[in-house]
C-alpha cells in the first residue's frame, strides 16, 4: 500500500497542477530524492509484491533507519529475516541456498523435505533467492509468500532475498554464494562450512546432509575436487549421451569429470576461482564455453541458436572444470545396494526452463533408511571417471 501510494503521487507530479504547490514541493524535495537514492524507478514501484510489513517498508523506510548499511547485495531489492551482515558473516556448519522464481508449489515441496533433514546437532541456516520476470520485472507473490512463511522445524534460521531485477538462472547460480568474500574469512576458512545450492524442483533425503558432511570431511582437501553433488539419477556419459552407470565395487563415492547440478555443494576455493574466471570470460563477447566432443556443448549451441544460452549455467562450469582438470564427487549408494531407491536428492522435473511435461512424483526413490557403511569412505583408492566414461583408480588425498 505504501509503495502504491508513492507511485500514484508520482503520477500526479507529471501534471504540475498549481492547486497542489505544497504537495509538489514535498514530492520534489523528499519523495524523488528518496526514490533515486534507492534506485527504484516509478514503474518498478508498482511491480513490488505485498509480502509482509518488513518487506513493504524495506528498502524505502528501512534504508533511512539503517543509514544505508542494511543491504549489501547490489543486485537485491528486498531482504527480510535477519540482517544481511548476520547471514554473510555468521559461521555455521551448513548453509542451504535455494534458487526459485515462480514455482511456489514446487518450492513448498523442497522446503517440506528440509524439515525432514537430519542435522545431527549441527548449526544451519537457509537462504532463499527469488528471481523476477524477464518481461515484466514482477515477482511471483505466491512464491515469496511461500518462502517468507517457511519455518525450519530443525531450528535453522531463514532469510529471503528478492532480486531487484531479473537475473536469470545463470545470475542466480553465480552470485548466490560469494565464496571467499565473507568479512574476516578466506576461502580456506569457508571450506569448513558445507554449502548446498538447490533449485526449487528438488527434494532431499533425510540423510542428504549426513552423507554430504562426511564426503566433505574425507575429500574436501583434494586439489582436483570442484565440489560434491547429491545427484545420482539422470546421469549420462558426457561424450555419447548414453546412461552412465558407475560400478558397485567403486564403493560409496566416486569422481566424475561432469558436474552434477541437482544438489551441488561447491568447494569454496574452487567456486571463488570459477566466479573470477567467469567474470573475465563473460566480458569477452567472442568467447564461447565449448568443450570438444561433449553432448552438453551441442545442447548449449542449440540454446544459442534460440537465444536461450543463459539458461544453461553448467556449460560455463563444465568448461572451467575441464580447463582446471577438476572433478565432482558423486555418491554411489544406489549401485552398492543394487537399487534405485537410495537417492540423496531427486529432481521432480517440474515445468520450467528445461522441462515441460507433467512433473514426476519420484520422491519414493529417496533414501529413507541409513547405514553407517554409506560413509565408509576410508578406502585406499577412489575411482575417477573421465567425460567418456573411462575409469581409473585415483590416489586418495585425505584432509591434512
C-alpha positions in Angstrom: 0.0 0.0 0.0 2.8 2.4 0.9 4.6 1.9 -2.4 1.3 2.1 -4.4 0.6 5.5 -2.7 4.1 6.7 -3.7 3.6 5.6 -7.3 0.2 7.4 -7.6 1.6 10.6 -6.1 4.4 10.5 -8.6 1.9 10.3 -11.5 0.2 13.4 -10.2 3.6 15.2 -10.3 3.6 15.0 -14.1 0.5 17.2 -14.3 2.2 20.1 -12.4 -1.1 21.3 -11.1 -0.9 24.7 -9.4 -3.6 23.5 -7.0 -1.0 21.4 -5.1 2.1 23.6 -4.6 2.8 22.2 -1.2 2.4 18.7 -2.4 4.7 19.3 -5.4 7.3 20.7 -3.1 7.1 17.6 -0.8 7.5 15.3 -3.8 10.4 17.2 -5.3 12.3 17.7 -2.1 11.5 14.4 -0.3 10.0 11.6 -2.4 12.0 11.9 -5.6 15.4 12.0 -3.9 14.4 9.0 -1.8 13.4 7.0 -4.9 16.6 8.0 -6.7 18.7 7.0 -3.7 17.1 3.6 -3.5 17.4 3.3 -7.3 13.8 2.1 -7.8 12.2 3.6 -10.9 8.5 4.6 -10.8 7.4 1.7 -13.0 9.2 -0.8 -10.6 7.4 0.5 -7.6 4.1 -0.7 -9.0 5.6 -4.1 -9.5 6.6 -4.8 -5.9 5.0 -7.7 -4.1 3.0 -7.2 -0.9 4.8 -9.8 1.2 4.9 -8.6 4.8 5.2 -5.4 6.7 9.0 -5.8 6.8 9.2 -6.3 3.0 6.9 -3.3 2.3 8.9 -0.9 4.5 12.2 -2.1 3.1 14.1 -0.8 1.1 12.4 2.7 1.4 11.9 3.4 5.1 14.2 0.7 6.4 17.1 2.2 4.5 16.6 5.5 6.2 16.7 3.8 9.6 19.7 1.7 8.7 21.7 4.6 7.2 22.2 2.6 4.1 24.1 -0.3 5.7 21.3 -2.9 5.7 21.6 -4.2 2.2 25.0 -5.3 0.9 23.7 -7.2 -2.2 23.8 -4.7 -5.0 21.6 -7.0 -7.1 18.9 -7.4 -4.5 15.9 -5.3 -3.5 14.0 -6.9 -0.6 15.7 -9.0 2.0 13.9 -10.0 5.2 14.7 -12.2 8.1 17.9 -11.5 9.9 20.2 -8.7 8.6 22.5 -9.5 5.7 25.6 -8.8 7.8 24.4 -11.6 10.2 23.9 -14.1 7.4 27.0 -13.3 5.4 29.4 -13.3 8.3 27.9 -15.9 10.6 29.9 -19.1 10.7 27.6 -22.2 10.6 28.1 -25.8 9.8 25.6 -26.0 7.0 24.3 -23.3 4.7 21.4 -24.1 2.3 20.9 -21.8 -0.7 17.7 -22.2 -2.6 17.1 -20.6 -6.1 13.5 -20.0 -7.1 11.3 -17.9 -9.4 7.6 -18.7 -9.8 7.0 -22.3 -8.7 5.5 -21.8 -5.3 4.1 -25.4 -5.0 7.4 -26.9 -6.0 9.3 -24.7 -3.6 6.9 -25.8 -0.8 7.8 -29.5 -1.5 11.5 -28.8 -1.3 11.1 -26.9 1.9 9.0 -29.8 3.3 11.9 -32.1 2.6 14.2 -29.8 4.5 12.0 -30.2 7.6 12.9 -33.9 7.5 16.6 -33.3 7.2 18.8 -34.9 9.8 21.3 -32.2 11.0 22.9 -34.3 13.8 23.1 -31.3 16.1 24.9 -29.0 13.6 24.1 -25.4 13.1 22.4 -24.4 9.8 20.7 -21.6 8.0 18.6 -21.3 4.8 18.8 -18.5 2.2 16.1 -18.3 -0.4 16.7 -16.2 -3.6 13.7 -15.2 -5.6 14.1 -14.0 -9.2 11.8 -11.7 -11.2 10.1 -11.9 -14.5 12.3 -11.1 -17.5 9.5 -9.4 -19.4 7.6 -7.6 -16.6 10.2 -7.4 -13.8 7.4 -8.6 -11.4 8.0 -11.1 -8.7 5.7 -14.0 -8.1 3.7 -13.2 -5.0 2.8 -16.8 -4.0 6.5 -17.8 -4.3 7.6 -15.0 -2.0 4.8 -15.8 0.5 5.8 -19.5 0.5 9.5 -18.5 1.1 8.8 -15.9 3.8 6.3 -18.2 5.6 8.7 -21.1 5.9 9.7 -22.0 9.4 12.5 -24.6 9.6 11.4 -27.0 12.2 15.0 -28.2 12.7 15.8 -24.8 14.2 17.8 -23.2 11.4 17.1 -19.6 10.6 15.7 -18.5 7.2 16.4 -15.4 5.1 14.6 -14.5 1.9 16.2 -12.3 -0.8 14.1 -10.9 -3.7 16.2 -9.7 -6.7 15.9 -6.1 -7.8 15.7 -7.1 -11.4 15.6 -10.3 -13.4 18.9 -12.1 -13.3 18.0 -15.5 -14.8 19.3 -18.9 -13.7 22.9 -18.0 -14.5 22.8 -14.9 -12.3 21.1 -16.9 -9.6 23.8 -19.5 -9.5 26.8 -17.3 -10.0 26.0 -14.7 -7.3 24.0 -16.6 -4.6 27.2 -17.7 -2.8 30.1 -15.3 -2.9 32.8 -17.7 -1.6 35.8 -16.0 -0.1 34.1 -12.6 0.4 32.8 -13.1 3.9 34.3 -10.5 6.3 37.2 -11.8 8.4 37.4 -15.1 6.5 39.1 -16.6 3.4 38.4 -19.4 1.1 40.1 -22.0 3.3 38.1 -20.9 6.3 34.8 -21.1 4.3 35.7 -24.6 3.2 34.8 -25.6 6.8 31.2 -24.6 6.1 29.2 -27.1 3.9 27.2 -25.1 1.4 24.5 -26.7 -0.7 22.8 -25.0 -3.7 19.4 -26.2 -4.6 16.9 -25.3 -7.4 13.3 -25.5 -6.3 12.4 -28.6 -8.2 14.4 -30.9 -6.0 13.5 -33.0 -2.9 16.1 -34.3 -0.4 16.5 -37.5 1.5 16.5 -37.0 5.3 20.1 -38.2 5.2 21.4 -35.9 2.5 23.4 -33.7 4.9 24.8 -36.6 6.9 26.4 -38.1 3.7 27.4 -34.7 2.3 29.2 -33.7 5.5 31.1 -36.9 5.6 32.1 -36.6 2.0 33.4 -33.0 2.6 35.4 -34.2 5.6 37.1 -37.0 3.7 37.6 -35.5 0.3 37.3 -31.7 0.8 41.1 -31.2 0.7 41.6 -32.8 -2.8 43.2 -30.4 -5.2 41.2 -31.9 -8.1 37.8 -31.5 -6.4 35.4 -28.9 -7.7 32.6 -29.9 -5.4 30.2 -32.6 -4.3 26.8 -33.4 -5.6 23.8 -35.2 -4.2 22.7 -36.3 -7.7 22.6 -39.9 -8.6 19.8 -40.1 -11.2 19.7 -38.9 -14.8 23.5 -39.4 -15.3 24.8 -39.7 -18.8 28.2 -40.3 -20.5 29.2 -36.8 -21.5 30.5 -37.7 -24.9 27.7 -40.0 -26.0 24.6 -39.2 -24.1 24.1 -42.8 -23.1 23.2 -43.7 -19.5 26.2 -43.5 -17.1 26.3 -46.3 -14.5 29.1 -46.5 -12.0 30.2 -49.9 -10.8 29.1 -51.3 -7.4 32.7 -52.0 -6.5 33.5 -48.3 -6.7 32.3 -48.0 -3.1 30.1 -45.3 -1.6 31.6 -42.5 -3.7 33.5 -41.8 -7.0 34.7 -38.9 -9.0 33.3 -37.9 -12.4 34.5 -35.1 -14.8 31.0 -33.9 -15.4 29.3 -31.7 -12.8 26.0 -32.8 -11.2 23.9 -29.7 -10.5 21.0 -31.4 -8.8 22.1 -30.6 -5.3 25.6 -29.2 -5.8 27.9 -28.4 -2.9 30.9 -26.5 -4.3 34.3 -26.3 -2.7 34.8 -22.7 -1.6 38.3 -22.2 -3.1 37.2 -23.7 -6.5 33.9 -21.8 -6.5 35.7 -18.5 -5.9 38.1 -19.3 -8.7 35.3 -20.2 -11.0 33.5 -16.9 -10.3 36.7 -14.9 -11.1 37.3 -16.8 -14.3 33.6 -16.5 -15.3 33.7 -12.7 -14.9 36.7 -12.5 -17.3 35.4 -15.0 -19.8 31.9 -13.4 -19.8 33.4 -10.0 -20.5 34.8 -11.3 -23.8 32.0 -11.1 -26.3 33.6 -13.6 -28.6 34.3 -16.3 -26.0 32.2 -19.5 -26.1 32.4 -22.1 -23.3 32.6 -25.1 -25.7 34.3 -28.3 -24.6 35.1 -30.5 -27.6 33.1 -33.7 -28.2 30.6 -33.2 -25.4 26.9 -33.6 -25.7 26.5 -30.6 -23.4 28.3 -28.4 -25.9 25.7 -29.3 -28.6 22.9 -28.6 -26.1 24.4 -25.2 -25.4 24.8 -24.4 -29.1 21.1 -25.2 -29.7 20.3 -22.9 -26.9 22.5 -20.2 -28.5 20.6 -20.6 -31.8 17.4 -19.8 -29.9 18.9 -17.0 -27.8 18.5 -19.1 -24.6 22.1 -19.9 -23.8 21.8 -18.2 -20.4 19.5 -20.9 -19.3 22.5 -23.3 -19.1 24.9 -22.1 -16.5 26.5 -25.5 -16.2 28.3 -25.2 -19.6 30.5 -22.5 -18.1 31.3 -24.6 -15.1 32.0 -27.6 -17.3 34.4 -25.5 -19.3 36.1 -24.2 -16.2 36.5 -27.7 -14.7 37.8 -29.1 -18.0 40.5 -26.3 -18.1 41.5 -26.8 -14.4 41.1 -30.6 -14.5 38.6 -30.7 -11.8 36.1 -33.4 -10.9 32.8 -33.7 -9.0 32.3 -36.3 -6.2 29.2 -38.4 -6.5 27.5 -40.8 -4.1 27.2 -44.4 -5.3 24.6 -45.6 -2.8 22.2 -46.9 -5.5 24.9 -49.1 -7.1 26.3 -50.6 -3.9 22.8 -51.7 -2.8 21.6 -52.6 -6.3 18.6 -50.4 -6.1 17.2 -47.1 -7.5 15.7 -46.0 -4.2 18.8 -44.8 -2.4 18.9 -41.3 -3.8 20.0 -38.4 -1.7 18.2 -36.0 -3.9 15.7 -36.3 -6.8 14.6 -33.9 -9.5 10.9 -33.8 -9.9 11.1 -32.4 -13.4 8.8 -29.5 -12.8 7.8 -27.5 -15.8 10.3 -24.7 -16.3 13.4 -23.8 -18.4 14.3 -27.4 -19.3 11.2 -29.5 -18.6 7.7 -29.0 -20.0 5.9 -32.3 -19.2 3.9 -33.2 -16.2 6.3 -33.4 -13.1 7.3 -36.8 -11.7 6.3 -37.9 -8.2 9.7 -39.7 -7.7 10.2 -38.9 -4.1 9.7 -42.6 -3.4 13.3 -43.0 -4.7 14.8 -41.0 -1.8 16.9 -42.8 0.8 14.8 -43.4 3.9 17.0 -45.9 5.8 20.5 -45.2 7.0 23.6 -47.5 7.2 26.9 -46.4 8.5 28.6 -48.2 5.6 27.3 -45.3 3.4 30.0 -43.1 4.9 32.7 -45.7 5.0 34.9 -43.5 2.8 38.3 -44.6 4.2 39.2 -46.5 1.1 42.7 -46.9 -0.2 41.6 -45.9 -3.7 38.9 -43.7 -5.3 37.5 -44.3 -8.8 37.7 -41.5 -11.2 35.7 -41.3 -14.5 36.5 -39.2 -17.5 33.9 -37.5 -19.7 33.8 -40.6 -22.0 33.2 -42.9 -19.0 36.8 -44.2 -18.9 37.5 -45.4 -15.4 40.8 -45.2 -13.5 41.9 -45.5 -9.9 42.9 -42.2 -8.3 45.0 -41.9 -5.3 43.1 -40.6 -2.3 44.2 -37.4 -0.7 42.5 -37.1 2.7 42.5 -33.8 4.6 45.7 -33.0 6.4 
